[in-house]
Amino acid sequence: MSLPSRIAEFGWFGAGWAVFKGGTDDPDFYPPIDDSEALRNWLAGFGAAWVECPEGDAVESILNGDGMGGESVEEALVRTLETRQDLLCALWGLGLAKRPRVLH
């Protein structure tokens, strides 16, 4: 599938990044639920932005009570996609909720 023109410059990875950072609620920044490659790239960008959150920002966020500090990436996704349940379900369908198994 082709990218929406508004995100063509930075792709689904950049769109996921921007959504986590709170820069947009534009529907073009959310991937189609029937495109697993777009979903994976978007999730990678969202996760990378979550990982990059500096500890100081997380502490300040906790103190300010804005709901972003100290949360897991899964909690951040649920909060961010609160009004986009179809997208959240599609991401879970990729195996996001699976726990790694270790054989001993």
Biotite code that builds the C-alpha atoms (Angstrom):
import biotite.structure as struc

atoms = struc.array([
    struc.Atom([0.000, 0.000, 0.000], chain_id="A", res_id=1, res_name="MET", atom_name="CA", element="C"),
    struc.Atom([1.134, 3.520, -0.639], chain_id="A", res_id=2, res_name="SER", atom_name="CA", element="C"),
    struc.Atom([1.720, 6.003, 2.144], chain_id="A", res_id=3, res_name="LEU", atom_name="CA", element="C"),
    struc.Atom([-0.586, 8.966, 2.712], chain_id="A", res_id=4, res_name="PRO", atom_name="CA", element="C"),
    struc.Atom([1.048, 12.071, 1.247], chain_id="A", res_id=5, res_name="SER", atom_name="CA", element="C"),
    struc.Atom([1.282, 13.731, 4.672], chain_id="A", res_id=6, res_name="ARG", atom_name="CA", element="C"),
    struc.Atom([3.671, 11.040, 5.951], chain_id="A", res_id=7, res_name="ILE", atom_name="CA", element="C"),
    struc.Atom([5.449, 10.095, 2.706], chain_id="A", res_id=8, res_name="ALA", atom_name="CA", element="C"),
    struc.Atom([8.592, 11.947, 3.785], chain_id="A", res_id=9, res_name="GLU", atom_name="CA", element="C"),
    struc.Atom([9.123, 9.954, 7.007], chain_id="A", res_id=10, res_name="PHE", atom_name="CA", element="C"),
    struc.Atom([7.022, 6.800, 6.613], chain_id="A", res_id=11, res_name="GLY", atom_name="CA", element="C"),
    struc.Atom([5.107, 4.706, 9.113], chain_id="A", res_id=12, res_name="TRP", atom_name="CA", element="C"),
    struc.Atom([8.051, 4.593, 11.538], chain_id="A", res_id=13, res_name="PHE", atom_name="CA", element="C"),
    struc.Atom([8.075, 8.395, 11.733], chain_id="A", res_id=14, res_name="GLY", atom_name="CA", element="C"),
    struc.Atom([4.295, 8.497, 12.040], chain_id="A", res_id=15, res_name="ALA", atom_name="CA", element="C"),
    struc.Atom([4.377, 6.146, 15.033], chain_id="A", res_id=16, res_name="GLY", atom_name="CA", element="C"),
    struc.Atom([7.118, 8.279, 16.567], chain_id="A", res_id=17, res_name="TRP", atom_name="CA", element="C"),
    struc.Atom([5.078, 11.460, 16.086], chain_id="A", res_id=18, res_name="ALA", atom_name="CA", element="C"),
    struc.Atom([1.947, 9.913, 17.586], chain_id="A", res_id=19, res_name="VAL", atom_name="CA", element="C"),
    struc.Atom([3.816, 8.851, 20.734], chain_id="A", res_id=20, res_name="PHE", atom_name="CA", element="C"),
    struc.Atom([5.382, 12.278, 21.099], chain_id="A", res_id=21, res_name="LYS", atom_name="CA", element="C"),
    struc.Atom([1.895, 13.778, 20.945], chain_id="A", res_id=22, res_name="GLY", atom_name="CA", element="C"),
    struc.Atom([2.550, 15.740, 17.811], chain_id="A", res_id=23, res_name="GLY", atom_name="CA", element="C"),
    struc.Atom([-0.594, 14.742, 15.957], chain_id="A", res_id=24, res_name="THR", atom_name="CA", element="C"),
    struc.Atom([-4.024, 13.185, 16.030], chain_id="A", res_id=25, res_name="ASP", atom_name="CA", element="C"),
    struc.Atom([-4.275, 13.358, 12.225], chain_id="A", res_id=26, res_name="ASP", atom_name="CA", element="C"),
    struc.Atom([-5.834, 10.114, 10.893], chain_id="A", res_id=27, res_name="PRO", atom_name="CA", element="C"),
    struc.Atom([-3.114, 9.923, 8.206], chain_id="A", res_id=28, res_name="ASP", atom_name="CA", element="C"),
    struc.Atom([-0.599, 9.204, 10.974], chain_id="A", res_id=29, res_name="PHE", atom_name="CA", element="C"),
    struc.Atom([-2.284, 5.912, 11.903], chain_id="A", res_id=30, res_name="TYR", atom_name="CA", element="C"),
    struc.Atom([-1.633, 2.822, 9.741], chain_id="A", res_id=31, res_name="PRO", atom_name="CA", element="C"),
    struc.Atom([-4.307, 0.792, 7.974], chain_id="A", res_id=32, res_name="PRO", atom_name="CA", element="C"),
    struc.Atom([-5.305, -2.224, 10.057], chain_id="A", res_id=33, res_name="ILE", atom_name="CA", element="C"),
    struc.Atom([-5.036, -4.592, 7.083], chain_id="A", res_id=34, res_name="ASP", atom_name="CA", element="C"),
    struc.Atom([-1.363, -3.842, 6.317], chain_id="A", res_id=35, res_name="ASP", atom_name="CA", element="C"),
    struc.Atom([0.897, -5.822, 8.663], chain_id="A", res_id=36, res_name="SER", atom_name="CA", element="C"),
    struc.Atom([4.086, -4.184, 7.361], chain_id="A", res_id=37, res_name="GLU", atom_name="CA", element="C"),
    struc.Atom([2.686, -0.699, 8.011], chain_id="A", res_id=38, res_name="ALA", atom_name="CA", element="C"),
    struc.Atom([1.495, -1.807, 11.464], chain_id="A", res_id=39, res_name="LEU", atom_name="CA", element="C"),
    struc.Atom([4.931, -3.187, 12.357], chain_id="A", res_id=40, res_name="ARG", atom_name="CA", element="C"),
    struc.Atom([6.762, -0.080, 11.136], chain_id="A", res_id=41, res_name="ASN", atom_name="CA", element="C"),
    struc.Atom([4.345, 2.223, 12.970], chain_id="A", res_id=42, res_name="TRP", atom_name="CA", element="C"),
    struc.Atom([4.711, 0.201, 16.165], chain_id="A", res_id=43, res_name="LEU", atom_name="CA", element="C"),
    struc.Atom([8.517, 0.277, 15.820], chain_id="A", res_id=44, res_name="ALA", atom_name="CA", element="C"),
    struc.Atom([8.434, 4.082, 15.626], chain_id="A", res_id=45, res_name="GLY", atom_name="CA", element="C"),
    struc.Atom([6.031, 4.343, 18.550], chain_id="A", res_id=46, res_name="PHE", atom_name="CA", element="C"),
    struc.Atom([8.203, 1.999, 20.624], chain_id="A", res_id=47, res_name="GLY", atom_name="CA", element="C"),
    struc.Atom([11.428, 3.803, 19.705], chain_id="A", res_id=48, res_name="ALA", atom_name="CA", element="C"),
    struc.Atom([9.942, 7.132, 20.811], chain_id="A", res_id=49, res_name="ALA", atom_name="CA", element="C"),
    struc.Atom([8.786, 5.498, 24.069], chain_id="A", res_id=50, res_name="TRP", atom_name="CA", element="C"),
    struc.Atom([12.297, 4.135, 24.725], chain_id="A", res_id=51, res_name="VAL", atom_name="CA", element="C"),
    struc.Atom([13.863, 7.514, 24.029], chain_id="A", res_id=52, res_name="GLU", atom_name="CA", element="C"),
    struc.Atom([11.812, 9.283, 26.708], chain_id="A", res_id=53, res_name="CYS", atom_name="CA", element="C"),
    struc.Atom([14.497, 10.699, 29.032], chain_id="A", res_id=54, res_name="PRO", atom_name="CA", element="C"),
    struc.Atom([14.262, 9.693, 32.682], chain_id="A", res_id=55, res_name="GLU", atom_name="CA", element="C"),
    struc.Atom([13.955, 13.329, 33.757], chain_id="A", res_id=56, res_name="GLY", atom_name="CA", element="C"),
    struc.Atom([10.956, 13.831, 31.472], chain_id="A", res_id=57, res_name="ASP", atom_name="CA", element="C"),
    struc.Atom([9.331, 10.674, 32.860], chain_id="A", res_id=58, res_name="ALA", atom_name="CA", element="C"),
    struc.Atom([9.836, 11.862, 36.444], chain_id="A", res_id=59, res_name="VAL", atom_name="CA", element="C"),
    struc.Atom([8.431, 15.315, 35.618], chain_id="A", res_id=60, res_name="GLU", atom_name="CA", element="C"),
    struc.Atom([5.489, 13.665, 33.891], chain_id="A", res_id=61, res_name="SER", atom_name="CA", element="C"),
    struc.Atom([4.756, 11.562, 36.968], chain_id="A", res_id=62, res_name="ILE", atom_name="CA", element="C"),
    struc.Atom([4.925, 14.641, 39.195], chain_id="A", res_id=63, res_name="LEU", atom_name="CA", element="C"),
    struc.Atom([2.630, 16.612, 36.858], chain_id="A", res_id=64, res_name="ASN", atom_name="CA", element="C"),
    struc.Atom([0.218, 13.693, 36.601], chain_id="A", res_id=65, res_name="GLY", atom_name="CA", element="C"),
    struc.Atom([-0.205, 13.911, 32.829], chain_id="A", res_id=66, res_name="ASP", atom_name="CA", element="C"),
    struc.Atom([-0.468, 10.130, 32.560], chain_id="A", res_id=67, res_name="GLY", atom_name="CA", element="C"),
    struc.Atom([2.657, 9.574, 30.471], chain_id="A", res_id=68, res_name="MET", atom_name="CA", element="C"),
    struc.Atom([5.416, 9.025, 32.996], chain_id="A", res_id=69, res_name="GLY", atom_name="CA", element="C"),
    struc.Atom([6.478, 5.659, 34.229], chain_id="A", res_id=70, res_name="GLY", atom_name="CA", element="C"),
    struc.Atom([4.104, 3.697, 31.998], chain_id="A", res_id=71, res_name="GLU", atom_name="CA", element="C"),
    struc.Atom([4.982, 0.593, 30.007], chain_id="A", res_id=72, res_name="SER", atom_name="CA", element="C"),
    struc.Atom([4.899, 0.694, 26.227], chain_id="A", res_id=73, res_name="VAL", atom_name="CA", element="C"),
    struc.Atom([1.711, -1.396, 26.357], chain_id="A", res_id=74, res_name="GLU", atom_name="CA", element="C"),
    struc.Atom([0.094, 1.130, 28.716], chain_id="A", res_id=75, res_name="GLU", atom_name="CA", element="C"),
    struc.Atom([1.210, 3.961, 26.428], chain_id="A", res_id=76, res_name="ALA", atom_name="CA", element="C"),
    struc.Atom([-0.366, 2.206, 23.439], chain_id="A", res_id=77, res_name="LEU", atom_name="CA", element="C"),
    struc.Atom([-3.648, 1.591, 25.243], chain_id="A", res_id=78, res_name="VAL", atom_name="CA", element="C"),
    struc.Atom([-3.788, 5.224, 26.386], chain_id="A", res_id=79, res_name="ARG", atom_name="CA", element="C"),
    struc.Atom([-2.854, 6.601, 22.976], chain_id="A", res_id=80, res_name="THR", atom_name="CA", element="C"),
    struc.Atom([-5.209, 4.344, 21.028], chain_id="A", res_id=81, res_name="LEU", atom_name="CA", element="C"),
    struc.Atom([-8.105, 4.711, 23.436], chain_id="A", res_id=82, res_name="GLU", atom_name="CA", element="C"),
    struc.Atom([-10.337, 5.998, 20.631], chain_id="A", res_id=83, res_name="THR", atom_name="CA", element="C"),
    struc.Atom([-8.866, 3.672, 17.978], chain_id="A", res_id=84, res_name="ARG", atom_name="CA", element="C"),
    struc.Atom([-9.732, 0.244, 19.342], chain_id="A", res_id=85, res_name="GLN", atom_name="CA", element="C"),
    struc.Atom([-9.637, -1.367, 15.885], chain_id="A", res_id=86, res_name="ASP", atom_name="CA", element="C"),
    struc.Atom([-5.994, -0.345, 15.490], chain_id="A", res_id=87, res_name="LEU", atom_name="CA", element="C"),
    struc.Atom([-5.122, -1.528, 18.988], chain_id="A", res_id=88, res_name="LEU", atom_name="CA", element="C"),
    struc.Atom([-6.728, -4.915, 18.259], chain_id="A", res_id=89, res_name="CYS", atom_name="CA", element="C"),
    struc.Atom([-4.791, -5.164, 14.987], chain_id="A", res_id=90, res_name="ALA", atom_name="CA", element="C"),
    struc.Atom([-1.531, -4.496, 16.847], chain_id="A", res_id=91, res_name="LEU", atom_name="CA", element="C"),
    struc.Atom([-2.386, -7.126, 19.475], chain_id="A", res_id=92, res_name="TRP", atom_name="CA", element="C"),
    struc.Atom([-3.136, -9.487, 16.578], chain_id="A", res_id=93, res_name="GLY", atom_name="CA", element="C"),
    struc.Atom([0.476, -9.168, 15.429], chain_id="A", res_id=94, res_name="LEU", atom_name="CA", element="C"),
    struc.Atom([1.506, -10.851, 18.670], chain_id="A", res_id=95, res_name="GLY", atom_name="CA", element="C"),
    struc.Atom([2.284, -7.745, 20.696], chain_id="A", res_id=96, res_name="LEU", atom_name="CA", element="C"),
    struc.Atom([0.697, -9.270, 23.776], chain_id="A", res_id=97, res_name="ALA", atom_name="CA", element="C"),
    struc.Atom([2.561, -12.585, 23.517], chain_id="A", res_id=98, res_name="LYS", atom_name="CA", element="C"),
    struc.Atom([5.064, -13.279, 26.250], chain_id="A", res_id=99, res_name="ARG", atom_name="CA", element="C"),
    struc.Atom([8.427, -14.736, 25.262], chain_id="A", res_id=100, res_name="PRO", atom_name="CA", element="C"),
    struc.Atom([8.897, -18.356, 26.179], chain_id="A", res_id=101, res_name="ARG", atom_name="CA", element="C"),
    struc.Atom([12.201, -19.742, 27.337], chain_id="A", res_id=102, res_name="VAL", atom_name="CA", element="C"),
    struc.Atom([13.071, -23.412, 27.085], chain_id="A", res_id=103, res_name="LEU", atom_name="CA", element="C"),
    struc.Atom([15.352, -24.767, 29.758], chain_id="A", res_id=104, res_name="HIS", atom_name="CA", element="C"),
])
